Structure formats: structure tokens, C-alpha cells
Amino acid sequence: MKYDIITFGSATQDIYLKSKKFVPIANKNFSVGKAICLPAATKMKMDDIAFSTGGGGTNAAATFANQGLKVAYCGMVGQDYFGRLAIEELKKLKIDTILLQKTNKKPTNVSVILSHPDGEKTILVYRGAADLLSKKDIPWKKVKNSKWFYLAPFAEQMANITGNVVDFAKKNRIKVALNPGYNQLTLPRPVLERILSKVNILILNQEEASLLTKIPYYKEKELFKKLDKLVAGICVMTRGEKGVIVSDGKYLFKANALKIKLVDTTGAGDSFNSGFLSAFMKTGDIVFAIQLGIANSASNLEKLGAKEGLLDKNKKFKKVRVKKTKC
């Protein structure tokens, strides 16, 4: 089977719990200066509950499939109920699961999202099977039949195979889009720079861009000059409600986010990244890629669940204005 793109990254089960009885408080003992509190030794009634599959690898694959691309997911789930749910949904979305691995060493990854009606949210994360994927688990002969690789954040020990996947792609003339997580961005600097030099598209949020470059994210031109030295291809910095900035080494492309009625931020980054890449793969047009990425993310943000609201290839969408200036 030949693929347009193969996604690598986590597969999770997301469980949403909403209650007015979760108490948001200010507390300097926490890094963000606030917390959600629950009473001890008692039962609490939830106002709402929802279930959805998530994970950077499968979330991105869902958009690629919706956009009519031939896509496969390469990752690992546990031999459990949540693992079976993840596989069933991937198949329903017409995402090939032949590259997916199963293990009995750990259960499937789980995220429990605790949210208050005023918008405060805390996510409890269990790092399970997905983060056990190693070099020997990847069916290398099968993954070589792809035009692109999309690497979602690799957590824990999985971060150590980032170089293996990128090196394999380079050797086999497969293009790479990388959205690294903290464990990848804190790899030894020589290792990380060697990886970045082989990447076609690098996607970071503004905090990650600052971590990588050691430059404050609001110093945009200085930050992108550093990114452009590290990556020969395209660099993307998402800015949440403020939109996105993209550099191709010659020009900066800037766009604001769409105004929406926010429901859930889970998967917002994945939906932008995969929307952007879907459009770029088809057209090579950065402006159109930004427009589809922002529209796909906005539509996702208006729904509960990381795979809900994603745009279909035939659906019309509102296009943001993109400003283009020299670097």
C-alpha cells in the first residue's frame, strides 16, 4: 500500500468530566498560579461526562483522512478495551491500521479532563502503551511507501526514536513535518539540531519556539531568524487566540485566528497542524495552508472532542486574511 502520509504519535482515550463543584482557586504553590480543587473523602456528582479518542498521532490522521488523503497511523495501544476502541475508530475513519502495534506491557494512554463551566480545566494524563513504541516496533519496510511522515509529540522514551524516523525518511526521500513535544525539544542539542536540519516543516507553539531558540516569542523576527537557521524548510509558530506566523526563509506569513464560540481546546493544535499540512501537500501554497489550518482548528474548537468538527474536503470554510512581509 502506498500512502500520502503516515502519522506517528500517541493514541489515547479522553474522558471529559464537567462539574460546577470543581472549585477554581488562586494558589501561588502551583506554577500557573491557580488550581482546581475537589473535596476529599466524599462523592461528587458530575454535571456532564463525555468520551472521545485522542492523541496527537490519531487526531492528525483524522484530518488527513477527512481531506481525502491516503493515511496510515503508526503507533502503539494496549491490549485492552480502550485500545480496541481506538482501532475501531481509526478503521471507521478509513485510516489504515496495518502499522499499529499492540502491547500487554501497559494499558492504552488515558487523559481525564476535569473542567469547570467557567472554562478552567485540568488534564490528568496516564502515559501508557503509546510511549513504549521503540525502533524495533516500527515495520520499516511498510512505512517506506509514503510521501510524507507527520510526527506528533513523542513523550517519554519514545522521544529517543525521533532521529531514527527522520533519518529513515531522509534516506528514502520521504518529506517530514515535525511537531515536537517537550521530551524531543530537550534532547541533547547536537542530536536535536541534526534532526531539525532534515525536517521539511517544523510546527511549534510560541512557548515551544521560545524553548527551542531561547528567544522570547514576542521578538518575532529575531526568533524566526534563529528557526530559519535550524530548519531548511518551513517554520510555523502557532499563537493560540492570536493566530499563527509562518516563515519560508524569505517571507513571514501572519494571520489572526477566527472568532468562535469556544467549547473545548483539546486537539486544537493537532487540528491546525494537520489542516495546514493537508493543504500544503495538495497545493504547496502557504497562504491556503494557513487558511485551512485555522478554519479546521476553529471548527474543532466549537465541538467537544479532539476529532469532532474537523472539516471535510468538500466543505466550504471561511478564509482568514494572510499578511505577507519580508523576513
C-alpha positions, 0 to 999 in steps of 0.5 A, spaced: 500 500 500 502 506 498 500 512 502 500 520 502 502 520 509 503 516 515 502 519 522 506 517 528 504 519 535 500 517 541 493 514 541 489 515 547 482 515 550 479 522 553 474 522 558 471 529 559 468 530 566 464 537 567 462 539 574 460 546 577 463 543 584 470 543 581 472 549 585 477 554 581 482 557 586 488 562 586 494 558 589 501 561 588 504 553 590 502 551 583 506 554 577 500 557 573 498 560 579 491 557 580 488 550 581 482 546 581 480 543 587 475 537 589 473 535 596 476 529 599 473 523 602 466 524 599 462 523 592 461 528 587 456 528 582 458 530 575 454 535 571 456 532 564 461 526 562 463 525 555 468 520 551 472 521 545 479 518 542 485 522 542 492 523 541 496 527 537 498 521 532 490 519 531 487 526 531 492 528 525 490 522 521 483 524 522 484 530 518 488 527 513 483 522 512 477 527 512 481 531 506 481 525 502 488 523 503 491 516 503 493 515 511 496 510 515 497 511 523 503 508 526 503 507 533 502 503 539 495 501 544 494 496 549 491 490 549 485 492 552 478 495 551 480 502 550 485 500 545 480 496 541 476 502 541 481 506 538 482 501 532 475 501 531 475 508 530 481 509 526 478 503 521 471 507 521 475 513 519 478 509 513 485 510 516 489 504 515 491 500 521 496 495 518 502 499 522 499 499 529 502 495 534 499 492 540 502 491 547 500 487 554 506 491 557 501 497 559 494 499 558 492 504 552 494 512 554 488 515 558 487 523 559 481 525 564 479 532 563 476 535 569 473 542 567 469 547 570 463 551 566 467 557 567 472 554 562 478 552 567 480 545 566 485 540 568 488 534 564 490 528 568 494 524 563 496 516 564 502 515 559 501 508 557 502 503 551 503 509 546 510 511 549 513 504 549 513 504 541 521 503 540 525 502 533 524 495 533 516 496 533 516 500 527 515 495 520 520 499 516 519 496 510 511 498 510 512 505 512 517 506 506 511 507 501 509 514 503 510 521 501 510 524 507 511 522 515 507 527 520 510 526 527 506 528 533 509 529 540 513 523 542 513 523 550 517 519 554 522 514 551 519 514 545 522 521 544 529 517 543 526 514 536 525 521 533 532 521 529 531 514 527 524 516 523 527 522 520 533 519 518 529 513 515 525 518 511 531 522 509 534 516 506 528 514 502 526 521 500 520 521 504 518 529 506 517 530 514 513 535 518 515 535 525 511 537 531 515 536 537 513 535 544 517 537 550 521 530 551 524 531 543 525 539 544 530 537 550 534 532 547 541 533 547 542 539 542 547 536 537 542 530 536 536 535 536 539 540 531 541 534 526 534 532 526 531 539 525 536 540 519 532 534 515 525 536 517 521 539 511 516 543 516 517 544 523 510 546 527 511 549 534 507 553 539 510 560 541 512 557 548 515 551 544 519 556 539 521 560 545 524 553 548 527 551 542 531 558 540 531 561 547 528 567 544 522 570 547 516 569 542 514 576 542 521 578 538 518 575 532 523 576 527 529 575 531 526 568 533 524 566 526 531 568 524 534 563 529 528 557 526 530 559 519 537 557 521 535 550 524 530 548 519 531 548 511 524 548 510 518 551 513 517 554 520 510 555 523 509 558 530 502 557 532 499 563 537 493 560 540 487 566 540 492 570 536 493 566 530 499 563 527 506 566 523 509 562 518 516 563 515 519 560 508 526 563 509 524 569 505 517 571 507 513 571 514 506 569 513 501 572 519 494 571 520 489 572 526 485 566 528 477 566 527 472 568 532 468 562 535 464 560 540 469 556 544 467 549 547 473 545 548 481 546 546 483 539 546 486 537 539 486 544 537 493 544 535 493 537 532 487 540 528 491 546 525 497 542 524 494 537 520 489 542 516 495 546 514 499 540 512 493 537 508 493 543 504 500 544 503 501 537 500 495 538 495 497 545 493 504 547 496 501 554 497 502 557 504 497 562 504 491 556 503 495 552 508 494 557 513 487 558 511 485 551 512 489 550 518 485 555 522 478 554 519 479 546 521 482 548 528 476 553 529 471 548 527 474 543 532 474 548 537 466 549 537 465 541 538 467 537 544 472 532 542 479 532 539 476 529 532 469 532 532 468 538 527 474 537 523 472 539 516 471 535 510 474 536 503 468 538 500 466 543 505 466 550 504 470 554 510 471 561 511 478 564 509 482 568 514 486 574 511 494 572 510 499 578 511 505 577 507 512 581 509 519 580 508 523 576 513 
